Amino acid sequence: MSAGEIDESLYSRQLYVLGKEAMLKMQHSNVLIIGLKGLGAEIAKNVALAGVKSLSLYDPQPITIQDLSTQFFFDESDVGKQRATVSREKLAGLNSYVPINVVDSLVNEKSLLDFQVVVATETISLQERVNLNNLCHAAGIGFISTETRGLFGNVFVDLGDEFTVLDPTGEEPRSGIVSDIEPDGTVTMLDENRHGLEDGNYVKFSEVEGLDKLNDGTLFKVEVLGPFAFKIGPVSQYGKYIKGGIFTEVKQPIKLSFKTLQQSFAEPEYLFSDFAKMERAPQLHLAFQALQQFVSTHGGELPRPLNASDSAEVVKHAQQLAAHEPNVLGGAPVDEHVITELSYQARGDLPGVVAFFGGLVAQEVLKACSGKFTPLKQYMYFDALEALPEQKQFVRTEETTKPINSRYDNQIAVFGLEFQRKIANLSVFLVGSGAIGCEMLKNWALLGLGTGSQGGIVVTDNDSIERSNLNRQFLFRPKDVGRNKSEVAAQVVSTMNPDLVGKIDAKIDKVSPETENIYNDHFWESLDFVTNALDNVDARTYVDRRCVFYRKPLLESGTLGTKGNTQVVVPLLTESYSSSRDPPEKSIPLCTLRSFPNKIDHTIAWAKSLFQGYFADAPENVNMYLTQPNFVEQTLKQSGDVKSILETISDSLNNKPIKFDDCIAWARLEFQKKFNHDIQQLLYNFPKDAKTSNGAPFWSGPKRAPTPLKFDINNPDHLHFIVAAASLRAFNYGLKVDSGLPNVEHYKQVLNRIDVPEFSPRSDVKIQINDDDPDPNSENRGDSDLSVLAGSLPDPSQMAGYKLEPVEFEKDDDTNHHIEFITACSNCRAENYFIEPVDRQKTKFIAGRIIPAIATTTGLVTGLVNIELYKIADAKTNVEKYKNGFSNLALPFFGFSEPIHSPKGEYNGKSYDRIWDRFDIYGDIKLSDLIKHFQENEALDITMLSYGVSLLYASFFPPKKLKERLNLTITELVKFITKSDVPPHVRTMILEICADDKEGEDVEVPYITIHL
C-alpha cells in the first residue's frame, strides 16, 4: 500500500472502530516488544493484526517446554531455539503489511529512538524496566510495562509529559433536533429525545432561525440540565429564537501527563479492574515489587510453587516496602494471604490471563500510536483468585504443583496436577469459530482442554473464510480463504498442540431446530459445558434454550468494537442468557423513510430499500409471473402495494433493455423521478410555506423542506448513481457491463440523447404525514385499474424460458456496484434534504449492518471467558465466585458483577427453580397415568397439556373426546392429533402444563419432560 491508503478488504471492520486517521497514524508507527513468552506473543499478535508500520522483537532466551503453556507460536520442536527468532517466523504470516524484525541487543540506546512505543514484559527485571522507561520518557517514546503471574497481572502505561488524545471515547458525535433556545441559553430537545451530552462537551449549531449567529460554527461548552435540556450560556445578544436548529457535538482533543515508573512507585495512580476489589490494587502494587526483590536476591529465580519459605520472604519484602512507602497502603496492613498467593503462583502462566492482558496492552499500544481513545492511567492490577479450585477436591501442595517437564507445567503450578487432568477430560462444545471462536480454540489448545482419554472438543461453524476475517481471526491465513472455518481452525490448533489430534471434531452444521437430528439428546448429554462464539442473538438464544433443557453450563460472550461482555450460565444457580434481553433496535418510522428524512441513517435505509426493489424484488416478481400460472390472481388477493408489483413487472417486460445504453437511459429517468419529480410532488402537496391544522409551520422540527435536484454529471454522486444503477440493471438482464472505470464521455453522449420529461403535478397523490396516521393509500386499491394493468402484461406462454437474474446484496465486493449504488443514492437524497453526505465506507457500515470488530477486544473477552471456565470445571456452587464482565477498552473501563440467581417458584409448599427445574417422566406413559401421577405425587390437577402448538388435553374437553385420548400414550396421542409420528431421533418431549394446586387455584409449575 502507498502512503495514505488502507486495504479495506483486510481492515474493513477495524476501520469502523479506529477510523482512517488513526489507522494512518498507526501505519507510521514502529513498535518494540521485549519478551516473547506467552504475554509478549499475545501483544505482538494483536499489534501485528492491527497494522503498524513495523514490529520489532527482543528476547534472546531459549525456548523451554514450559513456554508452551501460553506461547502459541512455539511447538516442541522449537525447544532450545531463540524465542524472538521463532516468533518472527510465525508472526510474519499474520499480516503481510507489517515487517517483523528481531533486535539483537538493548545496549544501543540510540536505536530505541526509532520506535514510537516500547513494551516490556516479565522477561526483564524491574530495574531494567525503570532504566528503559526513563530513557523513553525523556525521548517522548511511549512506554508500557506488563506482566502476568498465574491468576495475577499488571500493566503500567507512561506516554510522556504531554500526550494528546484526539478522540477520548470513539463514539459517534451526538446530534439532535432543537425545539427551543431560551435567552439564557437553555436548549431543549424536540419530542423529549435525549441529547446524551455530558458536562464539558462542546457543540455547534446549524439551521437555527432567529439566532443566525449560532450557525457560524462557533463552539459552545455544554452544561447539562437534564436528559432533554442543556445550557450554552446567554444568547439574547444574538437575537430572538424563532424555530429550528440542530446541535452537533464537536470532540475536543485533551492533553494528559504521565509519571515515570520510578516516580510512580510512591504515588501510584490506579485504574480499577474490579470495583469489588478496590483494596487489592495497593496491595498488589507492593506485592509485585516485593516479588521482583525476591527475584533479584535469588539470581533471577522466581519463588517455587506453594513453597512456604519462599512466600514468607516475599511477604517480608512487601512489609518492608509498606514501611518505606506508608502512603501506598494508607495505614492498612499488608494482606499476607494475597501476597502469599502471588508468590505461590509466580511461576504460573495461564492462557486466559495472558489473553486478557494481551488484548488490553495491545490496545494501549494502538492508543499510543494513534491518539485514538483514552490511555490507561497509569497502573492496573488484576487478580482472579476466586477461580482457584476447591481445596478439598483438588489439593494444592508443593508436591501437587511441582513441574513434571510438560507443556502444562505453568498451569500445574497454579492449579495442581489433578485439576489439569480434570481440564483434559472435559467434553466441550464450541458454537462458532470466527473471531471469538479462533481465540477460544487457541486458549483451549494451550490449556490442554479435552486432550484426555475422556475428553474432547466439538466445534461447528457453517461459514467459510473471507479475506476480511484475516484481520481478527488469527488462525486463518490468505491461503485458507474460501475454506470452512471450523475445519481450518481445528487443523491449526491440532498442530499447535498435538495432544488434540483425534480429540477435536469439526462440523459445518448450524445449531438450530433443523439439525436436532445431528445435535441430539445423546450429543448434548455427553457434554460438560458449552461455549458460544456467535454474532447474532437468535442463534445465541437457541443454544441457551438447549443448555437450559439439558442443564449444561454455558459460557457466553460478545464484542462490539472496543466493547466486550461475558456471561456465565450455571444450571440451578444463575439465570440463563435469555432471561434478560436488550431492548429491540428502534426502527425508522415509514413516513420518515418515505418523505421526511432528517439524518443520513434515514437516507441510507431508503437507498437500500430502493436497491432491493429495483434489482432483487422486481426481477424475482418477473420470474414468478413467468413461471407461476396463478401469480397475478394470488397477487391481486394480497394486501399491500399490489399496483407497484404489477407496474414493475410491466416495466421490466415491456421496456426490456437491448443494450447497455438502454440501461443508462433507464437510470437517468429513475434519477429524475426519485430526486426531482417525487420531491416536486411532495412540495406540491406541502409547499414550503404550508401550515399545520393549528397554524404552525408544516416544515419544522424533524420535517426538513427538500429541494429537487438538477442532474449534473460532474457531481460524483449523480454520476455514480447512473453508473451503478445502469450496471445493476444490465446484470439483471444478462447484458455485458464494461469493467473498470466508467467512460464518462460515453455516458455524456448517451445522456445527451435522452428526452427527460417535465414534471407534472398530480392531485390524487396522498402522503402520510405521521407514522401514527393510517396510510392514506392502503385503502385505495383501484381494483379496476389493477385489472387493466394485469391485463396489459405480456403473455407468459410467449416468453418460455425467459428469466431475469436478481441481485443478492453483497457488501464486501467492491466491483459489484452494490455499495456504489447505495452510497450515491443515499447521498443524492441527502442532498435533497440538506443532510451531510457520508463516504462509501460509512454507508457500507450502516447498510451492511457491519459489527465493528478489533482483535484486541476479542482477545481480552476470550481471556475472561477462560477464567470462568476454571470455575465451571471446578463445579463451583457459590454464585459469588462467578463473574459476568463488561469492558470498554476505549475509555478504558472494566466492570464485573456476580450473575443473577435464577428465580424460584412455589406450589403446594414445594420450591422449584423457574428456569432449570422440570418434571421428569421416564417412559412413554399413558395420558391417564400421567394425570394420576400428578394427582398422587404432586397434588396437582392437570387442566391443560400441550406439545408445541398441539393441545393434547384439556379438562373442559367433552367426555367423548377425553375418552378417546386418555388410554393413549403420549407418542400415540401426539400422532393422533398431529397425524404424524414423533421423529425417531427425538428421545425427549417437552409438554407444557397448566394445573390447579390442592386449594384448586391455578398455579405456575415447571414443564414436563417425557424421556422416551
C-alpha positions, -999 to +999 in steps of 0.1 A: +000+000+000+012+035-007+011+062+019-024+073+027-040+041+015-057+014+037-066-021+025-103-020+032-107-057+022-085-066+051-091-038+077-128-032+070-142-039+104-112-024+122-117+008+103-152+013+118-135+011+153-104+032+148-112+054+118-090+062+089-070+090+106-059+067+135-052+038+111-029+060+090-010+071+122-006+035+132+009+028+098+036+052+105+045+038+139+073+014+149+067-008+179+092-028+200+081-057+222+106-070+248+099-106+259+083-133+237+068-156+262+030-160+261+022-124+271+046-109+246+033-132+218-003-122+226+006-085+224+026-089+192-001-109+175-028-082+182-005-053+172+005-071+140-031-078+131-039-041+137-014-030+112+015-008+125+044+002+103+068-024+117+071-047+147+104-054+164+111-082+189+137-087+216+141-119+235+174-138+232+164-165+257+160-201+245+125-217+244+117-242+272+090-268+273+072-247+299+069-218+274+043-239+255+018-232+283+009-199+267+032-193+237+011-205+207+038-198+181+061-225+196+059-263+194+080-289+209+105-290+180+113-253+188+126-261+224+162-247+227+158-222+198+157-184+204+123-171+214+124-139+192+137-157+161+109-184+161+083-158+170+093-136+140+089-165+116+053-172+128+043-135+131+054-128+096+025-148+082-001-128+101-001-096+082+019-091+050+018-053+055+038-054+088+075-062+086+087-082+117+123-076+129+145-091+156+165-067+178+198-083+190+205-060+219+191-032+241+225-018+248+224+007+219+201+034+234+201+054+202+184+025+183+154+028+207+147+063+193+134+047+161+103+034+180+071+052+189+062+026+215+082+002+236+066-027+255+085-045+283+071-078+296+081-100+325+113-113+308+134-083+321+139-072+356+121-043+373+153-022+374+158-028+337+123-016+330+129+015+352+160+024+332+143+017+299+113+038+309+135+068+319+151+067+285+118+065+267+101+092+288+130+117+281+128+109+244+090+112+241+086+075+234+055+056+247+064+030+273+043+001+286+053-024+313+033-055+319+035-090+334+012-119+344+018-144+372-007-171+374-041-156+382-025-122+387-014-095+363-005-058+360+001-031+334+018+003+337+015+030+310+037+061+305+031+082+274+052+112+284+048+146+299+023+157+273+002+133+253-027+144+231-058+123+230-077+132+198-108+112+205-113+101+241-143+077+235-145+068+198-183+072+200-201+089+171-206+126+178-241+132+193-266+153+174-302+162+178-330+185+168-337+215+189-373+226+199-364+258+218-335+280+228-342+304+256-324+338+261-303+323+289-290+296+266-312+267+277-315+244+248-345+219+248-347+188+227-376+181+203-401+154+213-382+146+245-353+130+226-323+125+249-293+146+239-268+122+255-243+150+263-221+154+294-209+185+312-179+199+294-188+186+259-187+211+231-215+216+205-221+237+173-254+246+157-269+247+123-303+257+108-313+278+137-338+306+127-337+339+146-303+333+162-283+332+130-250+338+148-253+303+162-249+289+128-214+303+121-196+272+135-189+288+170-183+261+196-203+262+229-194+245+261-223+224+275-238+224+310-262+195+313-295+204+329-312+170+324-316+143+298-336+166+275-320+200+280-286+217+283-272+252+287-247+270+265-247+305+281-267+336+273-277+341+236-300+371+239-273+393+222-277+372+190-314+380+186-346+360+193-351+323+186-378+316+160-376+279+152-355+250+140-319+241+148-297+210+150-269+206+175-238+185+168-212+175+193-176+186+184-150+165+201-120+184+215-085+170+220-074+165+256-038+165+269-026+141+295+006+140+316+022+107+328+048+100+356+077+076+350+077+042+365+102+053+391+082+084+400+050+064+404+062+038+428+054+060+458+023+078+444+006+053+420-025+062+401-048+032+395-074+021+371-095-004+390-102-036+372-128-047+396-147-023+419-154-052+443-116-055+449-105-019+451-084-026+482-064-051+462-046-026+439-023-010+465-016-045+480-006-058+446+014-026+438+037-036+467+034-074+461+048-072+425+077-050+437+083-075+466+083-103+440+110-085+420+131-080+451+129-118+457+140-125+421+169-101+423+182-117+455+178-153+442+198-150+409+167-144+387+147-173+401+111-169+410+095-183+442+087-220+440+050-231+437+033-234+471+067-231+489+062-216+523+097-203+529+098-185+496+064-169+501+073-158+536+103-140+521+081-122+496+057-112+524+086-098+543+098-077+513+062-064+510+061-054+547+094-035+543+082-017+512+050-008+531+070+007+559+092+027+535+062+040+515+034+043+540+012+063+517+007+033+493-015+014+518-027+044+537-023+027+570-039-006+560-020-038+570-002-059+544-026-086+531-004-116+536-029-140+520-029-121+487+009-117+487+014-154+496-008-164+467+012-142+443+044-160+455+027-194+451+017-186+416+047-166+404+058-194+380+023-199+367+013-189+332-023-192+322-038-187+287-069-169+299-050-143+320-024-139+292-051-134+266-068-108+288-036-087+292-026-093+257-057-076+244-056-048+269-019-040+264-021-042+226-050-016+227-028+007+248-001+003+222-025+014+195-036+043+216+000+054+220+005+052+182-027+069+171-040+092+199-074+074+195-091+066+228-081+074+264-049+057+276-048+038+309-036+060+338-013+045+350-014+012+368-040-016+365-037-046+388-059-077+383-064-110+400-089-139+397-082-157+429-119-168+430-110-192+402-088-213+423-103-249+427-118-260+460-090-274+482-110-304+493-113-319+458-081-305+442-054-304+468-027-278+461+006-286+478+042-281+469+041-318+457+010-315+435+021-283+419+057-292+411+068-293+374+066-326+355+086-314+325+054-310+303+039-282+283+013-278+311+038-272+339+030-235+342-007-243+347+000-272+371+020-246+391-013-227+398-039-254+399-021-287+407-018-318+386-053-333+394-071-302+382-050-303+350-063-338+345-098-326+351-094-300+324-081-326+300-110-349+305-138-324+298-161-327+268-170-293+254-189-278+225-179-246+208-206-230+186-188-207+161-152-205+150-149-169+139-130-142+158-140-153+193-140-189+183-104-188+170-092-172+202-111-197+223-097-227+204-062-213+208-066-209+245-081-243+248-052-259+229-027-242+252-048-253+282-049-289+271-087-288+273-103-320+260-070-338+254-076-366+280-090-401+273-124-389+285-123-355+269-129-339+235-139-307+217-167-304+191-166-271+171-191-261+145-194-232+121-213-231+088-193-201+074-163-201+051-133-179+055-133-144+038-104-121+033-118-095+058-117-123+085-079-124+084-076-091+104-090-106+136-094-144+131-058-152+136-059-190+130-066-182+093-042-172+066-047-159+030-043-195+016-074-205+037-098-181+021-129-200+008-124-230+032-147-239+061-138-220+093-143-249+117-122-273+097-093-250+093-094-238+129-094-275+141-064-283+120-044-253+131-049-259+169-042-296+165-008-286+151-004-261+179-009-289+204-006-324+190-024-337+221-056-325+203-051-347+173-081-370+171-097-351+200-114-323+181-144-328+158-150-300+133-186-297+120-202-273+095-238-279+106-256-249+120-270-254+155-307-249+150-341-268+152-334-282+118-303-300+130-316-316+161-312-350+145-274-342+145-272-324+178-295-349+195-301-360+231-270-382+232-248-354+219-260-328+244-260-352+273-223-361+266-211-325+271-197-310+303-202-274+291-210-253+260-193-221+248-209-196+224-188-177+199-217-163+178-225-130+163-263-130+164-289-131+192-312-157+176-285-183+175-274-175+210-309-178+224-314-212+207-282-226+221-292-211+255-325-230+254-307-262+246-284-257+275-313-250+299-331-281+287-301-304+291-288-285+322-254-277+307-233-247+318-229-220+291-201-195+286-214-166+266-195-135+252-196-109+226-178-078+213-188-045+196-157-025+186-138-018+218-167-030+240-169-066+252-191-086+276-190-120+292-217-140+309-216-173+327-247-195+329-247-223+356-275-248+359-297-245+390-277-214+401-279-185+377-304-171+353-300-180+316-288-159+287-324-154+276-335-142+310-325-107+301-326-092+266-315-058+252-345-037+240-352-041+203-335-018+179-355+013+172-369+011+137-372+042+114-409+053+110-422+046+075-433+082+069-398+094+079-383+070+054-407+078+026-410+116+029-393+132+059-357+120+064-335+142+087-303+122+091-280+101+069-293+068+085-327+075+070-314+081+035-291+050+036-321+029+047-342+044+019-314+038-007-310+001+004-348-004+001-346+011-034-317-012-043-338-042-031-368-031-050-351-023-083-326-051-086-339-080-064-376-078-058-385-067-094-366-095-111-379-121-087-415-109-093-409-111-130-396-147-127-426-157-105-450-142-130-434-161-159-433-194-140-464-195-118-497-197-137-518-181-109-493-155-099-515-125-108-546-139-092-527-146-060-511-111-061-545-094-065-557-111-033-529-097-013-529-066+008-501-041+003-488-022-027-501-046-054-501-019-080-464-013-076-457-050-081-477-052-113-461-019-125-426-032-120-434-064-139-449-044-167-419-021-169-394-049-167-410-069-195-424-041-218-392-020-215-365-046-217-331-031-224-315-044-256-280-029-249-262-013-221-270+022-233-307+014-227-297+008-190-280+042-188-312+058-201-333+039-176-310+050-148-312+087-159-350+086-159-351+070-125-328+097-112-352+123-124-382+105-109-367+099-074-347+131-069-367+157-088-402+147-097-411+130-064-396+159-044-416+184-065-448+163-059-441+164-021-437+202-023-468+204-044-487+186-016-469+206+011-455+239-001-426+254+018-449+279+035-475+252+044-492+253+078-505+226+100-541+224+112-532+245+142-514+272+122-478+261+129-453+258+100-456+224+085-419+222+077-404+225+112-389+202+138-378+169+122-395+178+089-370+194+066-383+211+034-365+194+005-352+208-028-354+190-061-320+181-077-309+192-111-289+164-127-252+172-130-228+146-145-199+164-128-214+157-094-197+124-084-229+112-066-251+119-096-226+101-119-222+071-096-259+067-093-262+064-131-231+041-134-242+018-106-279+017-115-272+010-152-247-017-143-270-035-119-299-033-144-276-048-171-267-076-147-305-083-142-309-087-179-276-106-186-261-077-206-224-071-208-211-044-185-178-026-191-154-034-162-130-008-147-136+030-145-166+043-164-161+061-198-176+094-187-175+108-223-196+078-234-221+084-206-223+121-216-231+112-252-259+087-241-274+111-216-275+140-240-297+119-263-323+112-236-356+131-235-362+138-199-400+146-192-410+177-174-427+174-140-465+174-140-481+175-105-508+150-096-537+159-074-545+123-065-513+116-046-517+112-009-488+114+016-487+100+051-476+128+075-471+110+108-463+074+114-493+071+138-516+081+109-532+054+087-515+050+053-538+071+030-530+048+001-537+015+018-575+016+012-573+030-023-565-002-043-582+009-075-591-027-083-604-018-118-571-001-126-553-032-113-573-054-136-564-033-166-528-032-155-527-070-151-543-075-185-516-054-201-488-077-190-472-098-218-484-134-221-460-157-201-465-185-226-449-164-253-418-159-231-410-195-222-375-199-207-370-161-203-356-153-169-341-123-151-311-125-127-319-110-093-291-093-074-282-107-040-268-079-018-230-084-011-213-056+008-177-068+005-173-070-033-161-035-044-166-044-081-203-053-080-217-018-077-239-026-047-224-002-022-216+023-050-254+025-058-265+027-022-239+054-014-247+075-044-285+070-040-283+079-003-261+110-009-284+123-036-314+120-012-293+137+015-286+165-010-324+168-015-329+173+023-297+193+031-283+164+051-245+160+054-235+131+030-211+103+040-185+083+022-187+048+009-171+033+040-197+048+064-225+038+040-212+003+038-210+001+076-247+012+081-262-005+050-243-037+056-251-037+093-215-044+099-205-052+135-173-032+142-145-056+154-109-055+165-086-083+176-077-066+210-112-067+223-117-103+211-085-115+228-095-098+261-130-111+261-120-147+254-094-144+282-122-135+307-143-164+294-114-188+300-111-177+336-147-186+341-140-219+325-118-229+355-148-223+378-171-244+356-146-272+356-145-270+394-183-271+396-184-241+420-218-238+437-213-203+452-227-178+428-204-151+442-174-170+428-186-164+392-183-131+374-201-115+344-180-089+328-183-057+308-153-038+293-147-008+271-111-006+260-116+029+246-122+045+280-108+022+295-134+007+318-140-027+334-170-038+354-177-072+370-207-084+388-218-118+401-245-135+380-281-131+390-296-160+409-322-180+389-357-171+401-376-195+423-413-205+423-435-225+446-466-247+445-482-267+474-454-256+497-427-270+473-400-247+459-386-250+424-363-232+400-383-214+374-356-217+347-339-250+354-365-274+370-389-296+352-410-327+360-391-357+346-413-387+335-395-418+322-411-439+296-439-434+271-466-430+297-504-431+291-522-398+294-545-412+322-515-424+341-497-390+337-528-372+352-529-397+380-492-394+387-495-356+392-526-360+414-509-386+437-473-373+437-476-335+433-512-328+445-517-311+411-548-314+389-537-310+352-561-287+335-543-284+301-514-302+284-498-292+251-470-303+229-457-275+207-488-259+192-509-290+197-533-291+227-532-327+239-556-325+268-580-300+285-602-307+315-631-289+296-630-314+267-663-333+263-664-368+277-662-385+243-631-365+233-615-373+267-622-410+264-605-414+231-573-398+244-569-410+280-557-445+271-532-433+245-495-430+253-480-396+248-464-405+215-497-421+203-516-390+214-492-367+195-496-389+164-534-389+168-536-352+169-508-341+145-513-370+121-475-376+121-451-398+141-427-384+166-393-384+147-371-413+156-342-391+168-364-375+194-358-391+227-373-364+249-405-345+246-414-312+263-451-309+275-464-275+287-487-279+316-514-259+333-525-271+367-545-264+399-529-268+433-546-286+462-565-255+470-580-255+435-561-224+425-543-221+391-506-222+398-475-218+377-454-250+376-424-264+356-429-281+323-429-319+319-401-338+301-410-372+288-379-394+285-388-419+258 
